[in-house]
Amino acid sequence: MGLKRTTGLVITLLVIWILGVSLLRENLGVSIRLFNDDYDRGIYAEHGKWLQDGEVPYRDMFSEYPQIPTYLFALPYFIVPSTAGELASYYLYSTLFSFLMLAFLFGTIVLLYKMLPERKWLAFLILLPASLYFTYNRFDILPAFLCLISLLLLEQRRWVWSAIVLGIATLTKWYPLLLLPVFLSYDYSTRRRLNWRMFLAFGLTCLIIIVPTLLTGGLGALLVPYRFHAGRGVDIPSLTGLVSFALGCWLHVPPSGSWWLGIFAVLQVSIVPFCLFDRIDTLDKVLHWCILILAPFVLFSRIYSPQWLLWLMPMLILAARTSKDIAGIIFYDVTTYLAFPVTWDFFGHLSWEMKVMGLLNIFVLAVIAISACQRAHIHLSFGHLFGIPLCSTPSKI
């Protein structure tokens, strides 16, 4: 990216940040969180106060997130004075936090620009409304940024460093763990041998990150976020929630219990093992497999987290080849923003309008997964293990 474009991007992001913390801070006085959403950032501020209060994360202070974001949430408190009032403290915290996330967005755009083989302008699609909104108000841009770095290192065949960065990303949001088999399969397909160093580098990185929690709080502290998420309920706009709602209306007995949630949990990760039996020998196949794994993971989740769009957007941008791809990316982003915050806040999260937007999101994710499956030219076999063909399902773009 040239100096002119880089300068323009920096100025654009600074203007967005300044507007976000000033004129748009109160969302133009409307009840819809059009620009600023203090709900999650308020949680981040609470989870990061361990630094000011001299507490130990997970042992003395609850956090529902992995280690990297729990430490990240504390960074603004190096600047936020402990003597500031509650409102002033939070205002400064949210201002600094959003600035930090926009810095990661800058890095993401620069990486996309570098990695795109042509039509470099596609990198700026991540400035679409939903992507920009969830970058400003959440932290999911960080694991997306780390996954891009790992992908770039994989392209450069710096296998161990790619695994290390992917390990850091995994302890930021757990989903990058699902991409490790794809990366290992790509390595195997290009070098014809299993890279144990890559596997060990990933494992050791994760271990190093969680060791402080184990030492200060034991296994109980380490399991705090996992137990929390295991006990979370079902959100209506999710596929699990909508199916439960529909069956409740038809059968008057909505399904519930661990067996019901277990079905969807299995569906979330069911595609992952198959990548080990495909010859993933190009970066395009890596991209399509990553999309094919992440789209069902989001689709079948019982949690409605629209910010997860940021997990997919960079890879969708890198994989875009046609005008239909570009239109699909724009449609996915815009409809996600219209669902949350617009429909969620205006009509309510239990409204039929929100259910319709949930169905639309499900449809889009299904199309993304099907398209990725077609373009991956999947050829499953036991070749990686025994050299015995299992099946072949080639497809054309």
N, C-alpha and C positions, 0 to 999 in steps of 0.2 A: 504494500500500500504506500503510495507516494506521500510526500510531505503535505501537499495540498489537501488530499483526501483525509489524511490523519488529523490535520489541523481542523478541518471542517467537522469531522466526527467528534473531536474533543469539545469544540465549541457547542455543537448540537447537544451533547450529553450534559454539558455544564448548564446550558439554557434550560433543559428539561429539569435538572436538579433544582435550579434556582426557582423556577416556576412552581415546582412541586412543594418546596418548603415555604413558599410565600403566597402568591395569588391563588394557587390551587390547594393550599393546605387544608381548607375546610370544604373542599369539593363544591365550590361555588354556592355553598349554602343549601344544597339539596341533600336529601336523606340517602341517596345512592352514593356508595363509595367509588365515585368515578375515577379519582386519581390517587387518593390516599386511603389506605386501609390500616387502621391502627390495631386491629384485633391481633393478628399474628405478631406484628412488631412489638406489641405490648408483652406478649409471651416471651419473645426473644429478650426483651429488656429485663424481665423478671429472671429468666434463666441465666442471664449474664451477670447478675448482681453478686454472684459468689466472689468475684474478684474484689469488689468494694467491701463486702461484708467479711472477708477473710475466711470463707467457707470452702469446703472440698466438694466439687461437683459429684453428684449422684449419692454421695454419702450424707452430706449435710443439706444439699439442695437438689430438688427434683428436676430432672430434665428428660423429656421424651425423645430427645434427639441423640445421634451418635456423638462421639467425642469431638470431632473436628468442629462442627457448628456450635457445640456447647462452649468450646474455647473461643470460637469466633465471636460469639455473642458478648463476650467480656471485653473485646478490644475497644469499643467506644468508651468504656469506663476508664481508660487511661487518660481521656480528655475530659469526660464529664465530671465535674467537681462533686465530691460527696456532700458538700454543704448546700448544694442547689436544692430548691424545692422540688416536690414530686413532679409537678407539671413542667417546670423548666428543665428538670433532669431528663424527662422523657422526650421533650421536644428536641433537645440537643442530641439525645441518643438516636432518635429516629432519623434526624437530619444526617448524622454521621454514618449510620447504618446504610441508608439509601445511597449515599455517596460511594460507600465501599462496594455496594452491589453494582452500581453503574460502572465502577472501575473494572469489575469482572466482566460486565457486558462489553466494555471497550475491548478487553482482551479476547473475548469470544469472537467479536466481529473481525478483529485483526487475524485471528487464527483461521476463521472461515474464508476470509479474503485470500489468505496464503494457500489454503488447501484446495480451493475450488479450481478445477483445471481450466475452466473458461467461464464467461459470464460472471465475472467477479462481483458485480453489483448485487447478485443474489444474497451476498453476506448481509446486506442491509435489510433483508426481510425480517430479521430478528428484532427490528425496531417497530414491527406491527403492534397494534394496541395491546393484545393480551400478553405478548412476550415482554413488552416494555413495562406493562402494569405489574406483572408478577416478578420481574427483575427488581423493580423499585420497592415492592412491598414484601417480598419473600427472599429466600436465600437459595432457591433451586438453580439459579444461574451458576453458582459456584461448582456443584458437581458436574453440570453440563460443560463448563469450562475445563474442568479437570479431565473429563472423558475425552474432550477434543484434543487436549495435550497428549493423552495416552494414545489416541488414535493416530496422531501425527508421528509420535515416536514409533508406533507399530509400522507405519508406512515407511519410515526410515530404517526399519529392521533393528531398532535399538530395543530388543525384546525385554531385557531386564528392567530398563528404565520405564518402559511402557507399563510393565506389571506393577512397578513401585507406585507410579502415579495413579494407576487404577485402584490400587490398595488404599491410597489416600482418599480417592473419590468414594470408595465403598464405606469408609468411616465418616463420610460427609452425608451421604444418603445411601442406603443399602443396595439400591438397584444396580450399580455398576458391577456387583458380584455376578449378576446374571450374564454379563458380557465377557467374563473371563474365559468360559469355554469357547466362545467364538474366536477370541484372540489366540488361544492355544491351538485351535484347529487351523487357523490361518498360518501360524508358525509351522505346524506339522506339515501342512500341504506344500509349503514352499521349501522346507529343508528335509522333509521325510524322516524326521525323528522327533520324539517328544522332548520338549524343552523343560526339563525339571528345574533349571535355574529360574525360569520365568515363574513357574508355579511357586517355588520357594520364596522368591522375592516378594510376590504378592502376599503370601502367608506371613512372612516375617514383618512386612510393613504393617499389616493389620495388627499383629501381635505387639509390636513396639508401641503402637498408638493406644492400645487398650491396657497395656501393662500398668501405667500409673493408676488407672481406676481399680484394677485388681489389687494393687499394693495398698491403696488408701482406703478401699471400701470392701474388698473381697468380691466373691462371686455375686453376692446379693446386689451390690452396687452396679456391677457390670450388667446385670439382667434387668435393671430398672426400666430402660426404654422399651426393651423387648416385651416385658410383661404388660406394660401400658398399652402397646399397640395390639397385643394379642387379645386384650380385653375390650377393645373399641367396638362400638356398635356399627350398624349399617346405615349409610346415608341414602336417602330416597333417590336422588338423581343418579346414583350408580346403577350398573346393570343388576347387581345383586339386590339392591333396594327396589328397583322397578319390577323385577321378576317376583319378589316377595309380595309387593303391593298388588300386582296383577293376580297372583294366585290367591291372595287373601280376598280380593273382590269376587273371584270366580268360585273358590272353594269355601270361602268364609273362615278358612283356617290357614293363615299365612305360615309358611315353613319357618322354622327357627331351630336353634340348637347348633352344636359344634359340627355335626355331620353336614348340615346345610352350608355353613361357612367353609367347611373343609373342601367341599366340591369346588367352590369357586377359587379357593386358595391353590388347589391342584391345577385348575385350568390356567391360573395366572402364570405358572412356570412350566406347564406341560410341554411347551415347544422347545425348551432349552436343551434337553439331552440330544435332540435330533441333529443339532449343529455339529456334534462330534462325529457323525456318520456322513457328513457332506464334505466334498472337496472344496474348501473355501480358499481359493488360490489367488484372488484378486481383492483389491481394496473395495471395489464396488460390491462384491459379495459380502465382505465384512459389514459394510454399511447396511445392506438389505437385511442381513441376518440380525444385526443389532435392532433395526426397526421392527423386524418380525418378532423379536423377543419382547421388546418394550411395549409395543402397541397392545398385545393381549394382556400383558401385566397390568397396564392401566385400565384396559377394558373390563377385566374380570375382578378388579379390586372392589371390595365392599365400601371403600372410602372414596368419596367424591373430592378429589384434590385437583382443581383445574390448573394449578401451578405446575403440575407434572407435564404439561405441554412443553415446558422448557427442556425436559429430558429428550424429547423427540425432535424439536425444531431444528437444532443444528445438524442433525443427521439427515432430516428430510431436505434441508437446504443443500447439503453436500450431494445427496442422491438425486436431486432434481435434474431432469434432462429435457423435459418438454414443457410447452406452455400449459398443459393440463396439470402437470406437477406443480407449477408455480401457482396456478389458480387454486389448486387443492390446499396448498400451504396457506394462502391468504384466507381461504374459506375456513379452514380449521382454526386459525388464529382469531379471526373476527367473530365467528360464532361462539368461541370459548369466552371471549370478552363479553359478548351479549348475554351469555348464560350467567357468568359471574364477572363483575358484580351487578350488571344491569337487571336481569330478570330475578336473580336471587333477592336483591334488595327491594325492588319495586313491587314484585308480586308475592314474595315469600318463598322460602326453600321447600315448603310442602305444597305449593300451588300446582295446579295442572299445567300452567305455563312453564314452570321449572321442570316438570316431568317431561314435557315436550322437548325442552332444550337438552335434557339428559338423554333422551332417545336420539336426538340429532347428534350429540357427541358420540354416542355408541356407534351410530351409523358411520360417522367419519372415521373413527378408530378401526372399525371393521374393514372399511375400504382401504385404509392405510396398510393394515396387516395383509390383506389379500393381495394388494399390489406388490408389497415387498416380497411375498411368497412367490409370486409369478416372476418377478425380476431377479430373484436369487438363483434361478435355474437349478433348483434343488435336485441333487442326484444322491439319494441316500444309499449307502452301502456299508458293509463291514470292512471295507478296504483299509481303513485306518488301523484295524485290529488284526484281521485275518485275511484280507484280500478276497473276500467272498462277496459278490454283488448281492444286494438285497432287493432294491427296486430303483427304478429310474423314472423321474417325473420332470423331464425338461419342459421348459415353457419359453415363449418368446415375449419380448417386451411389446 
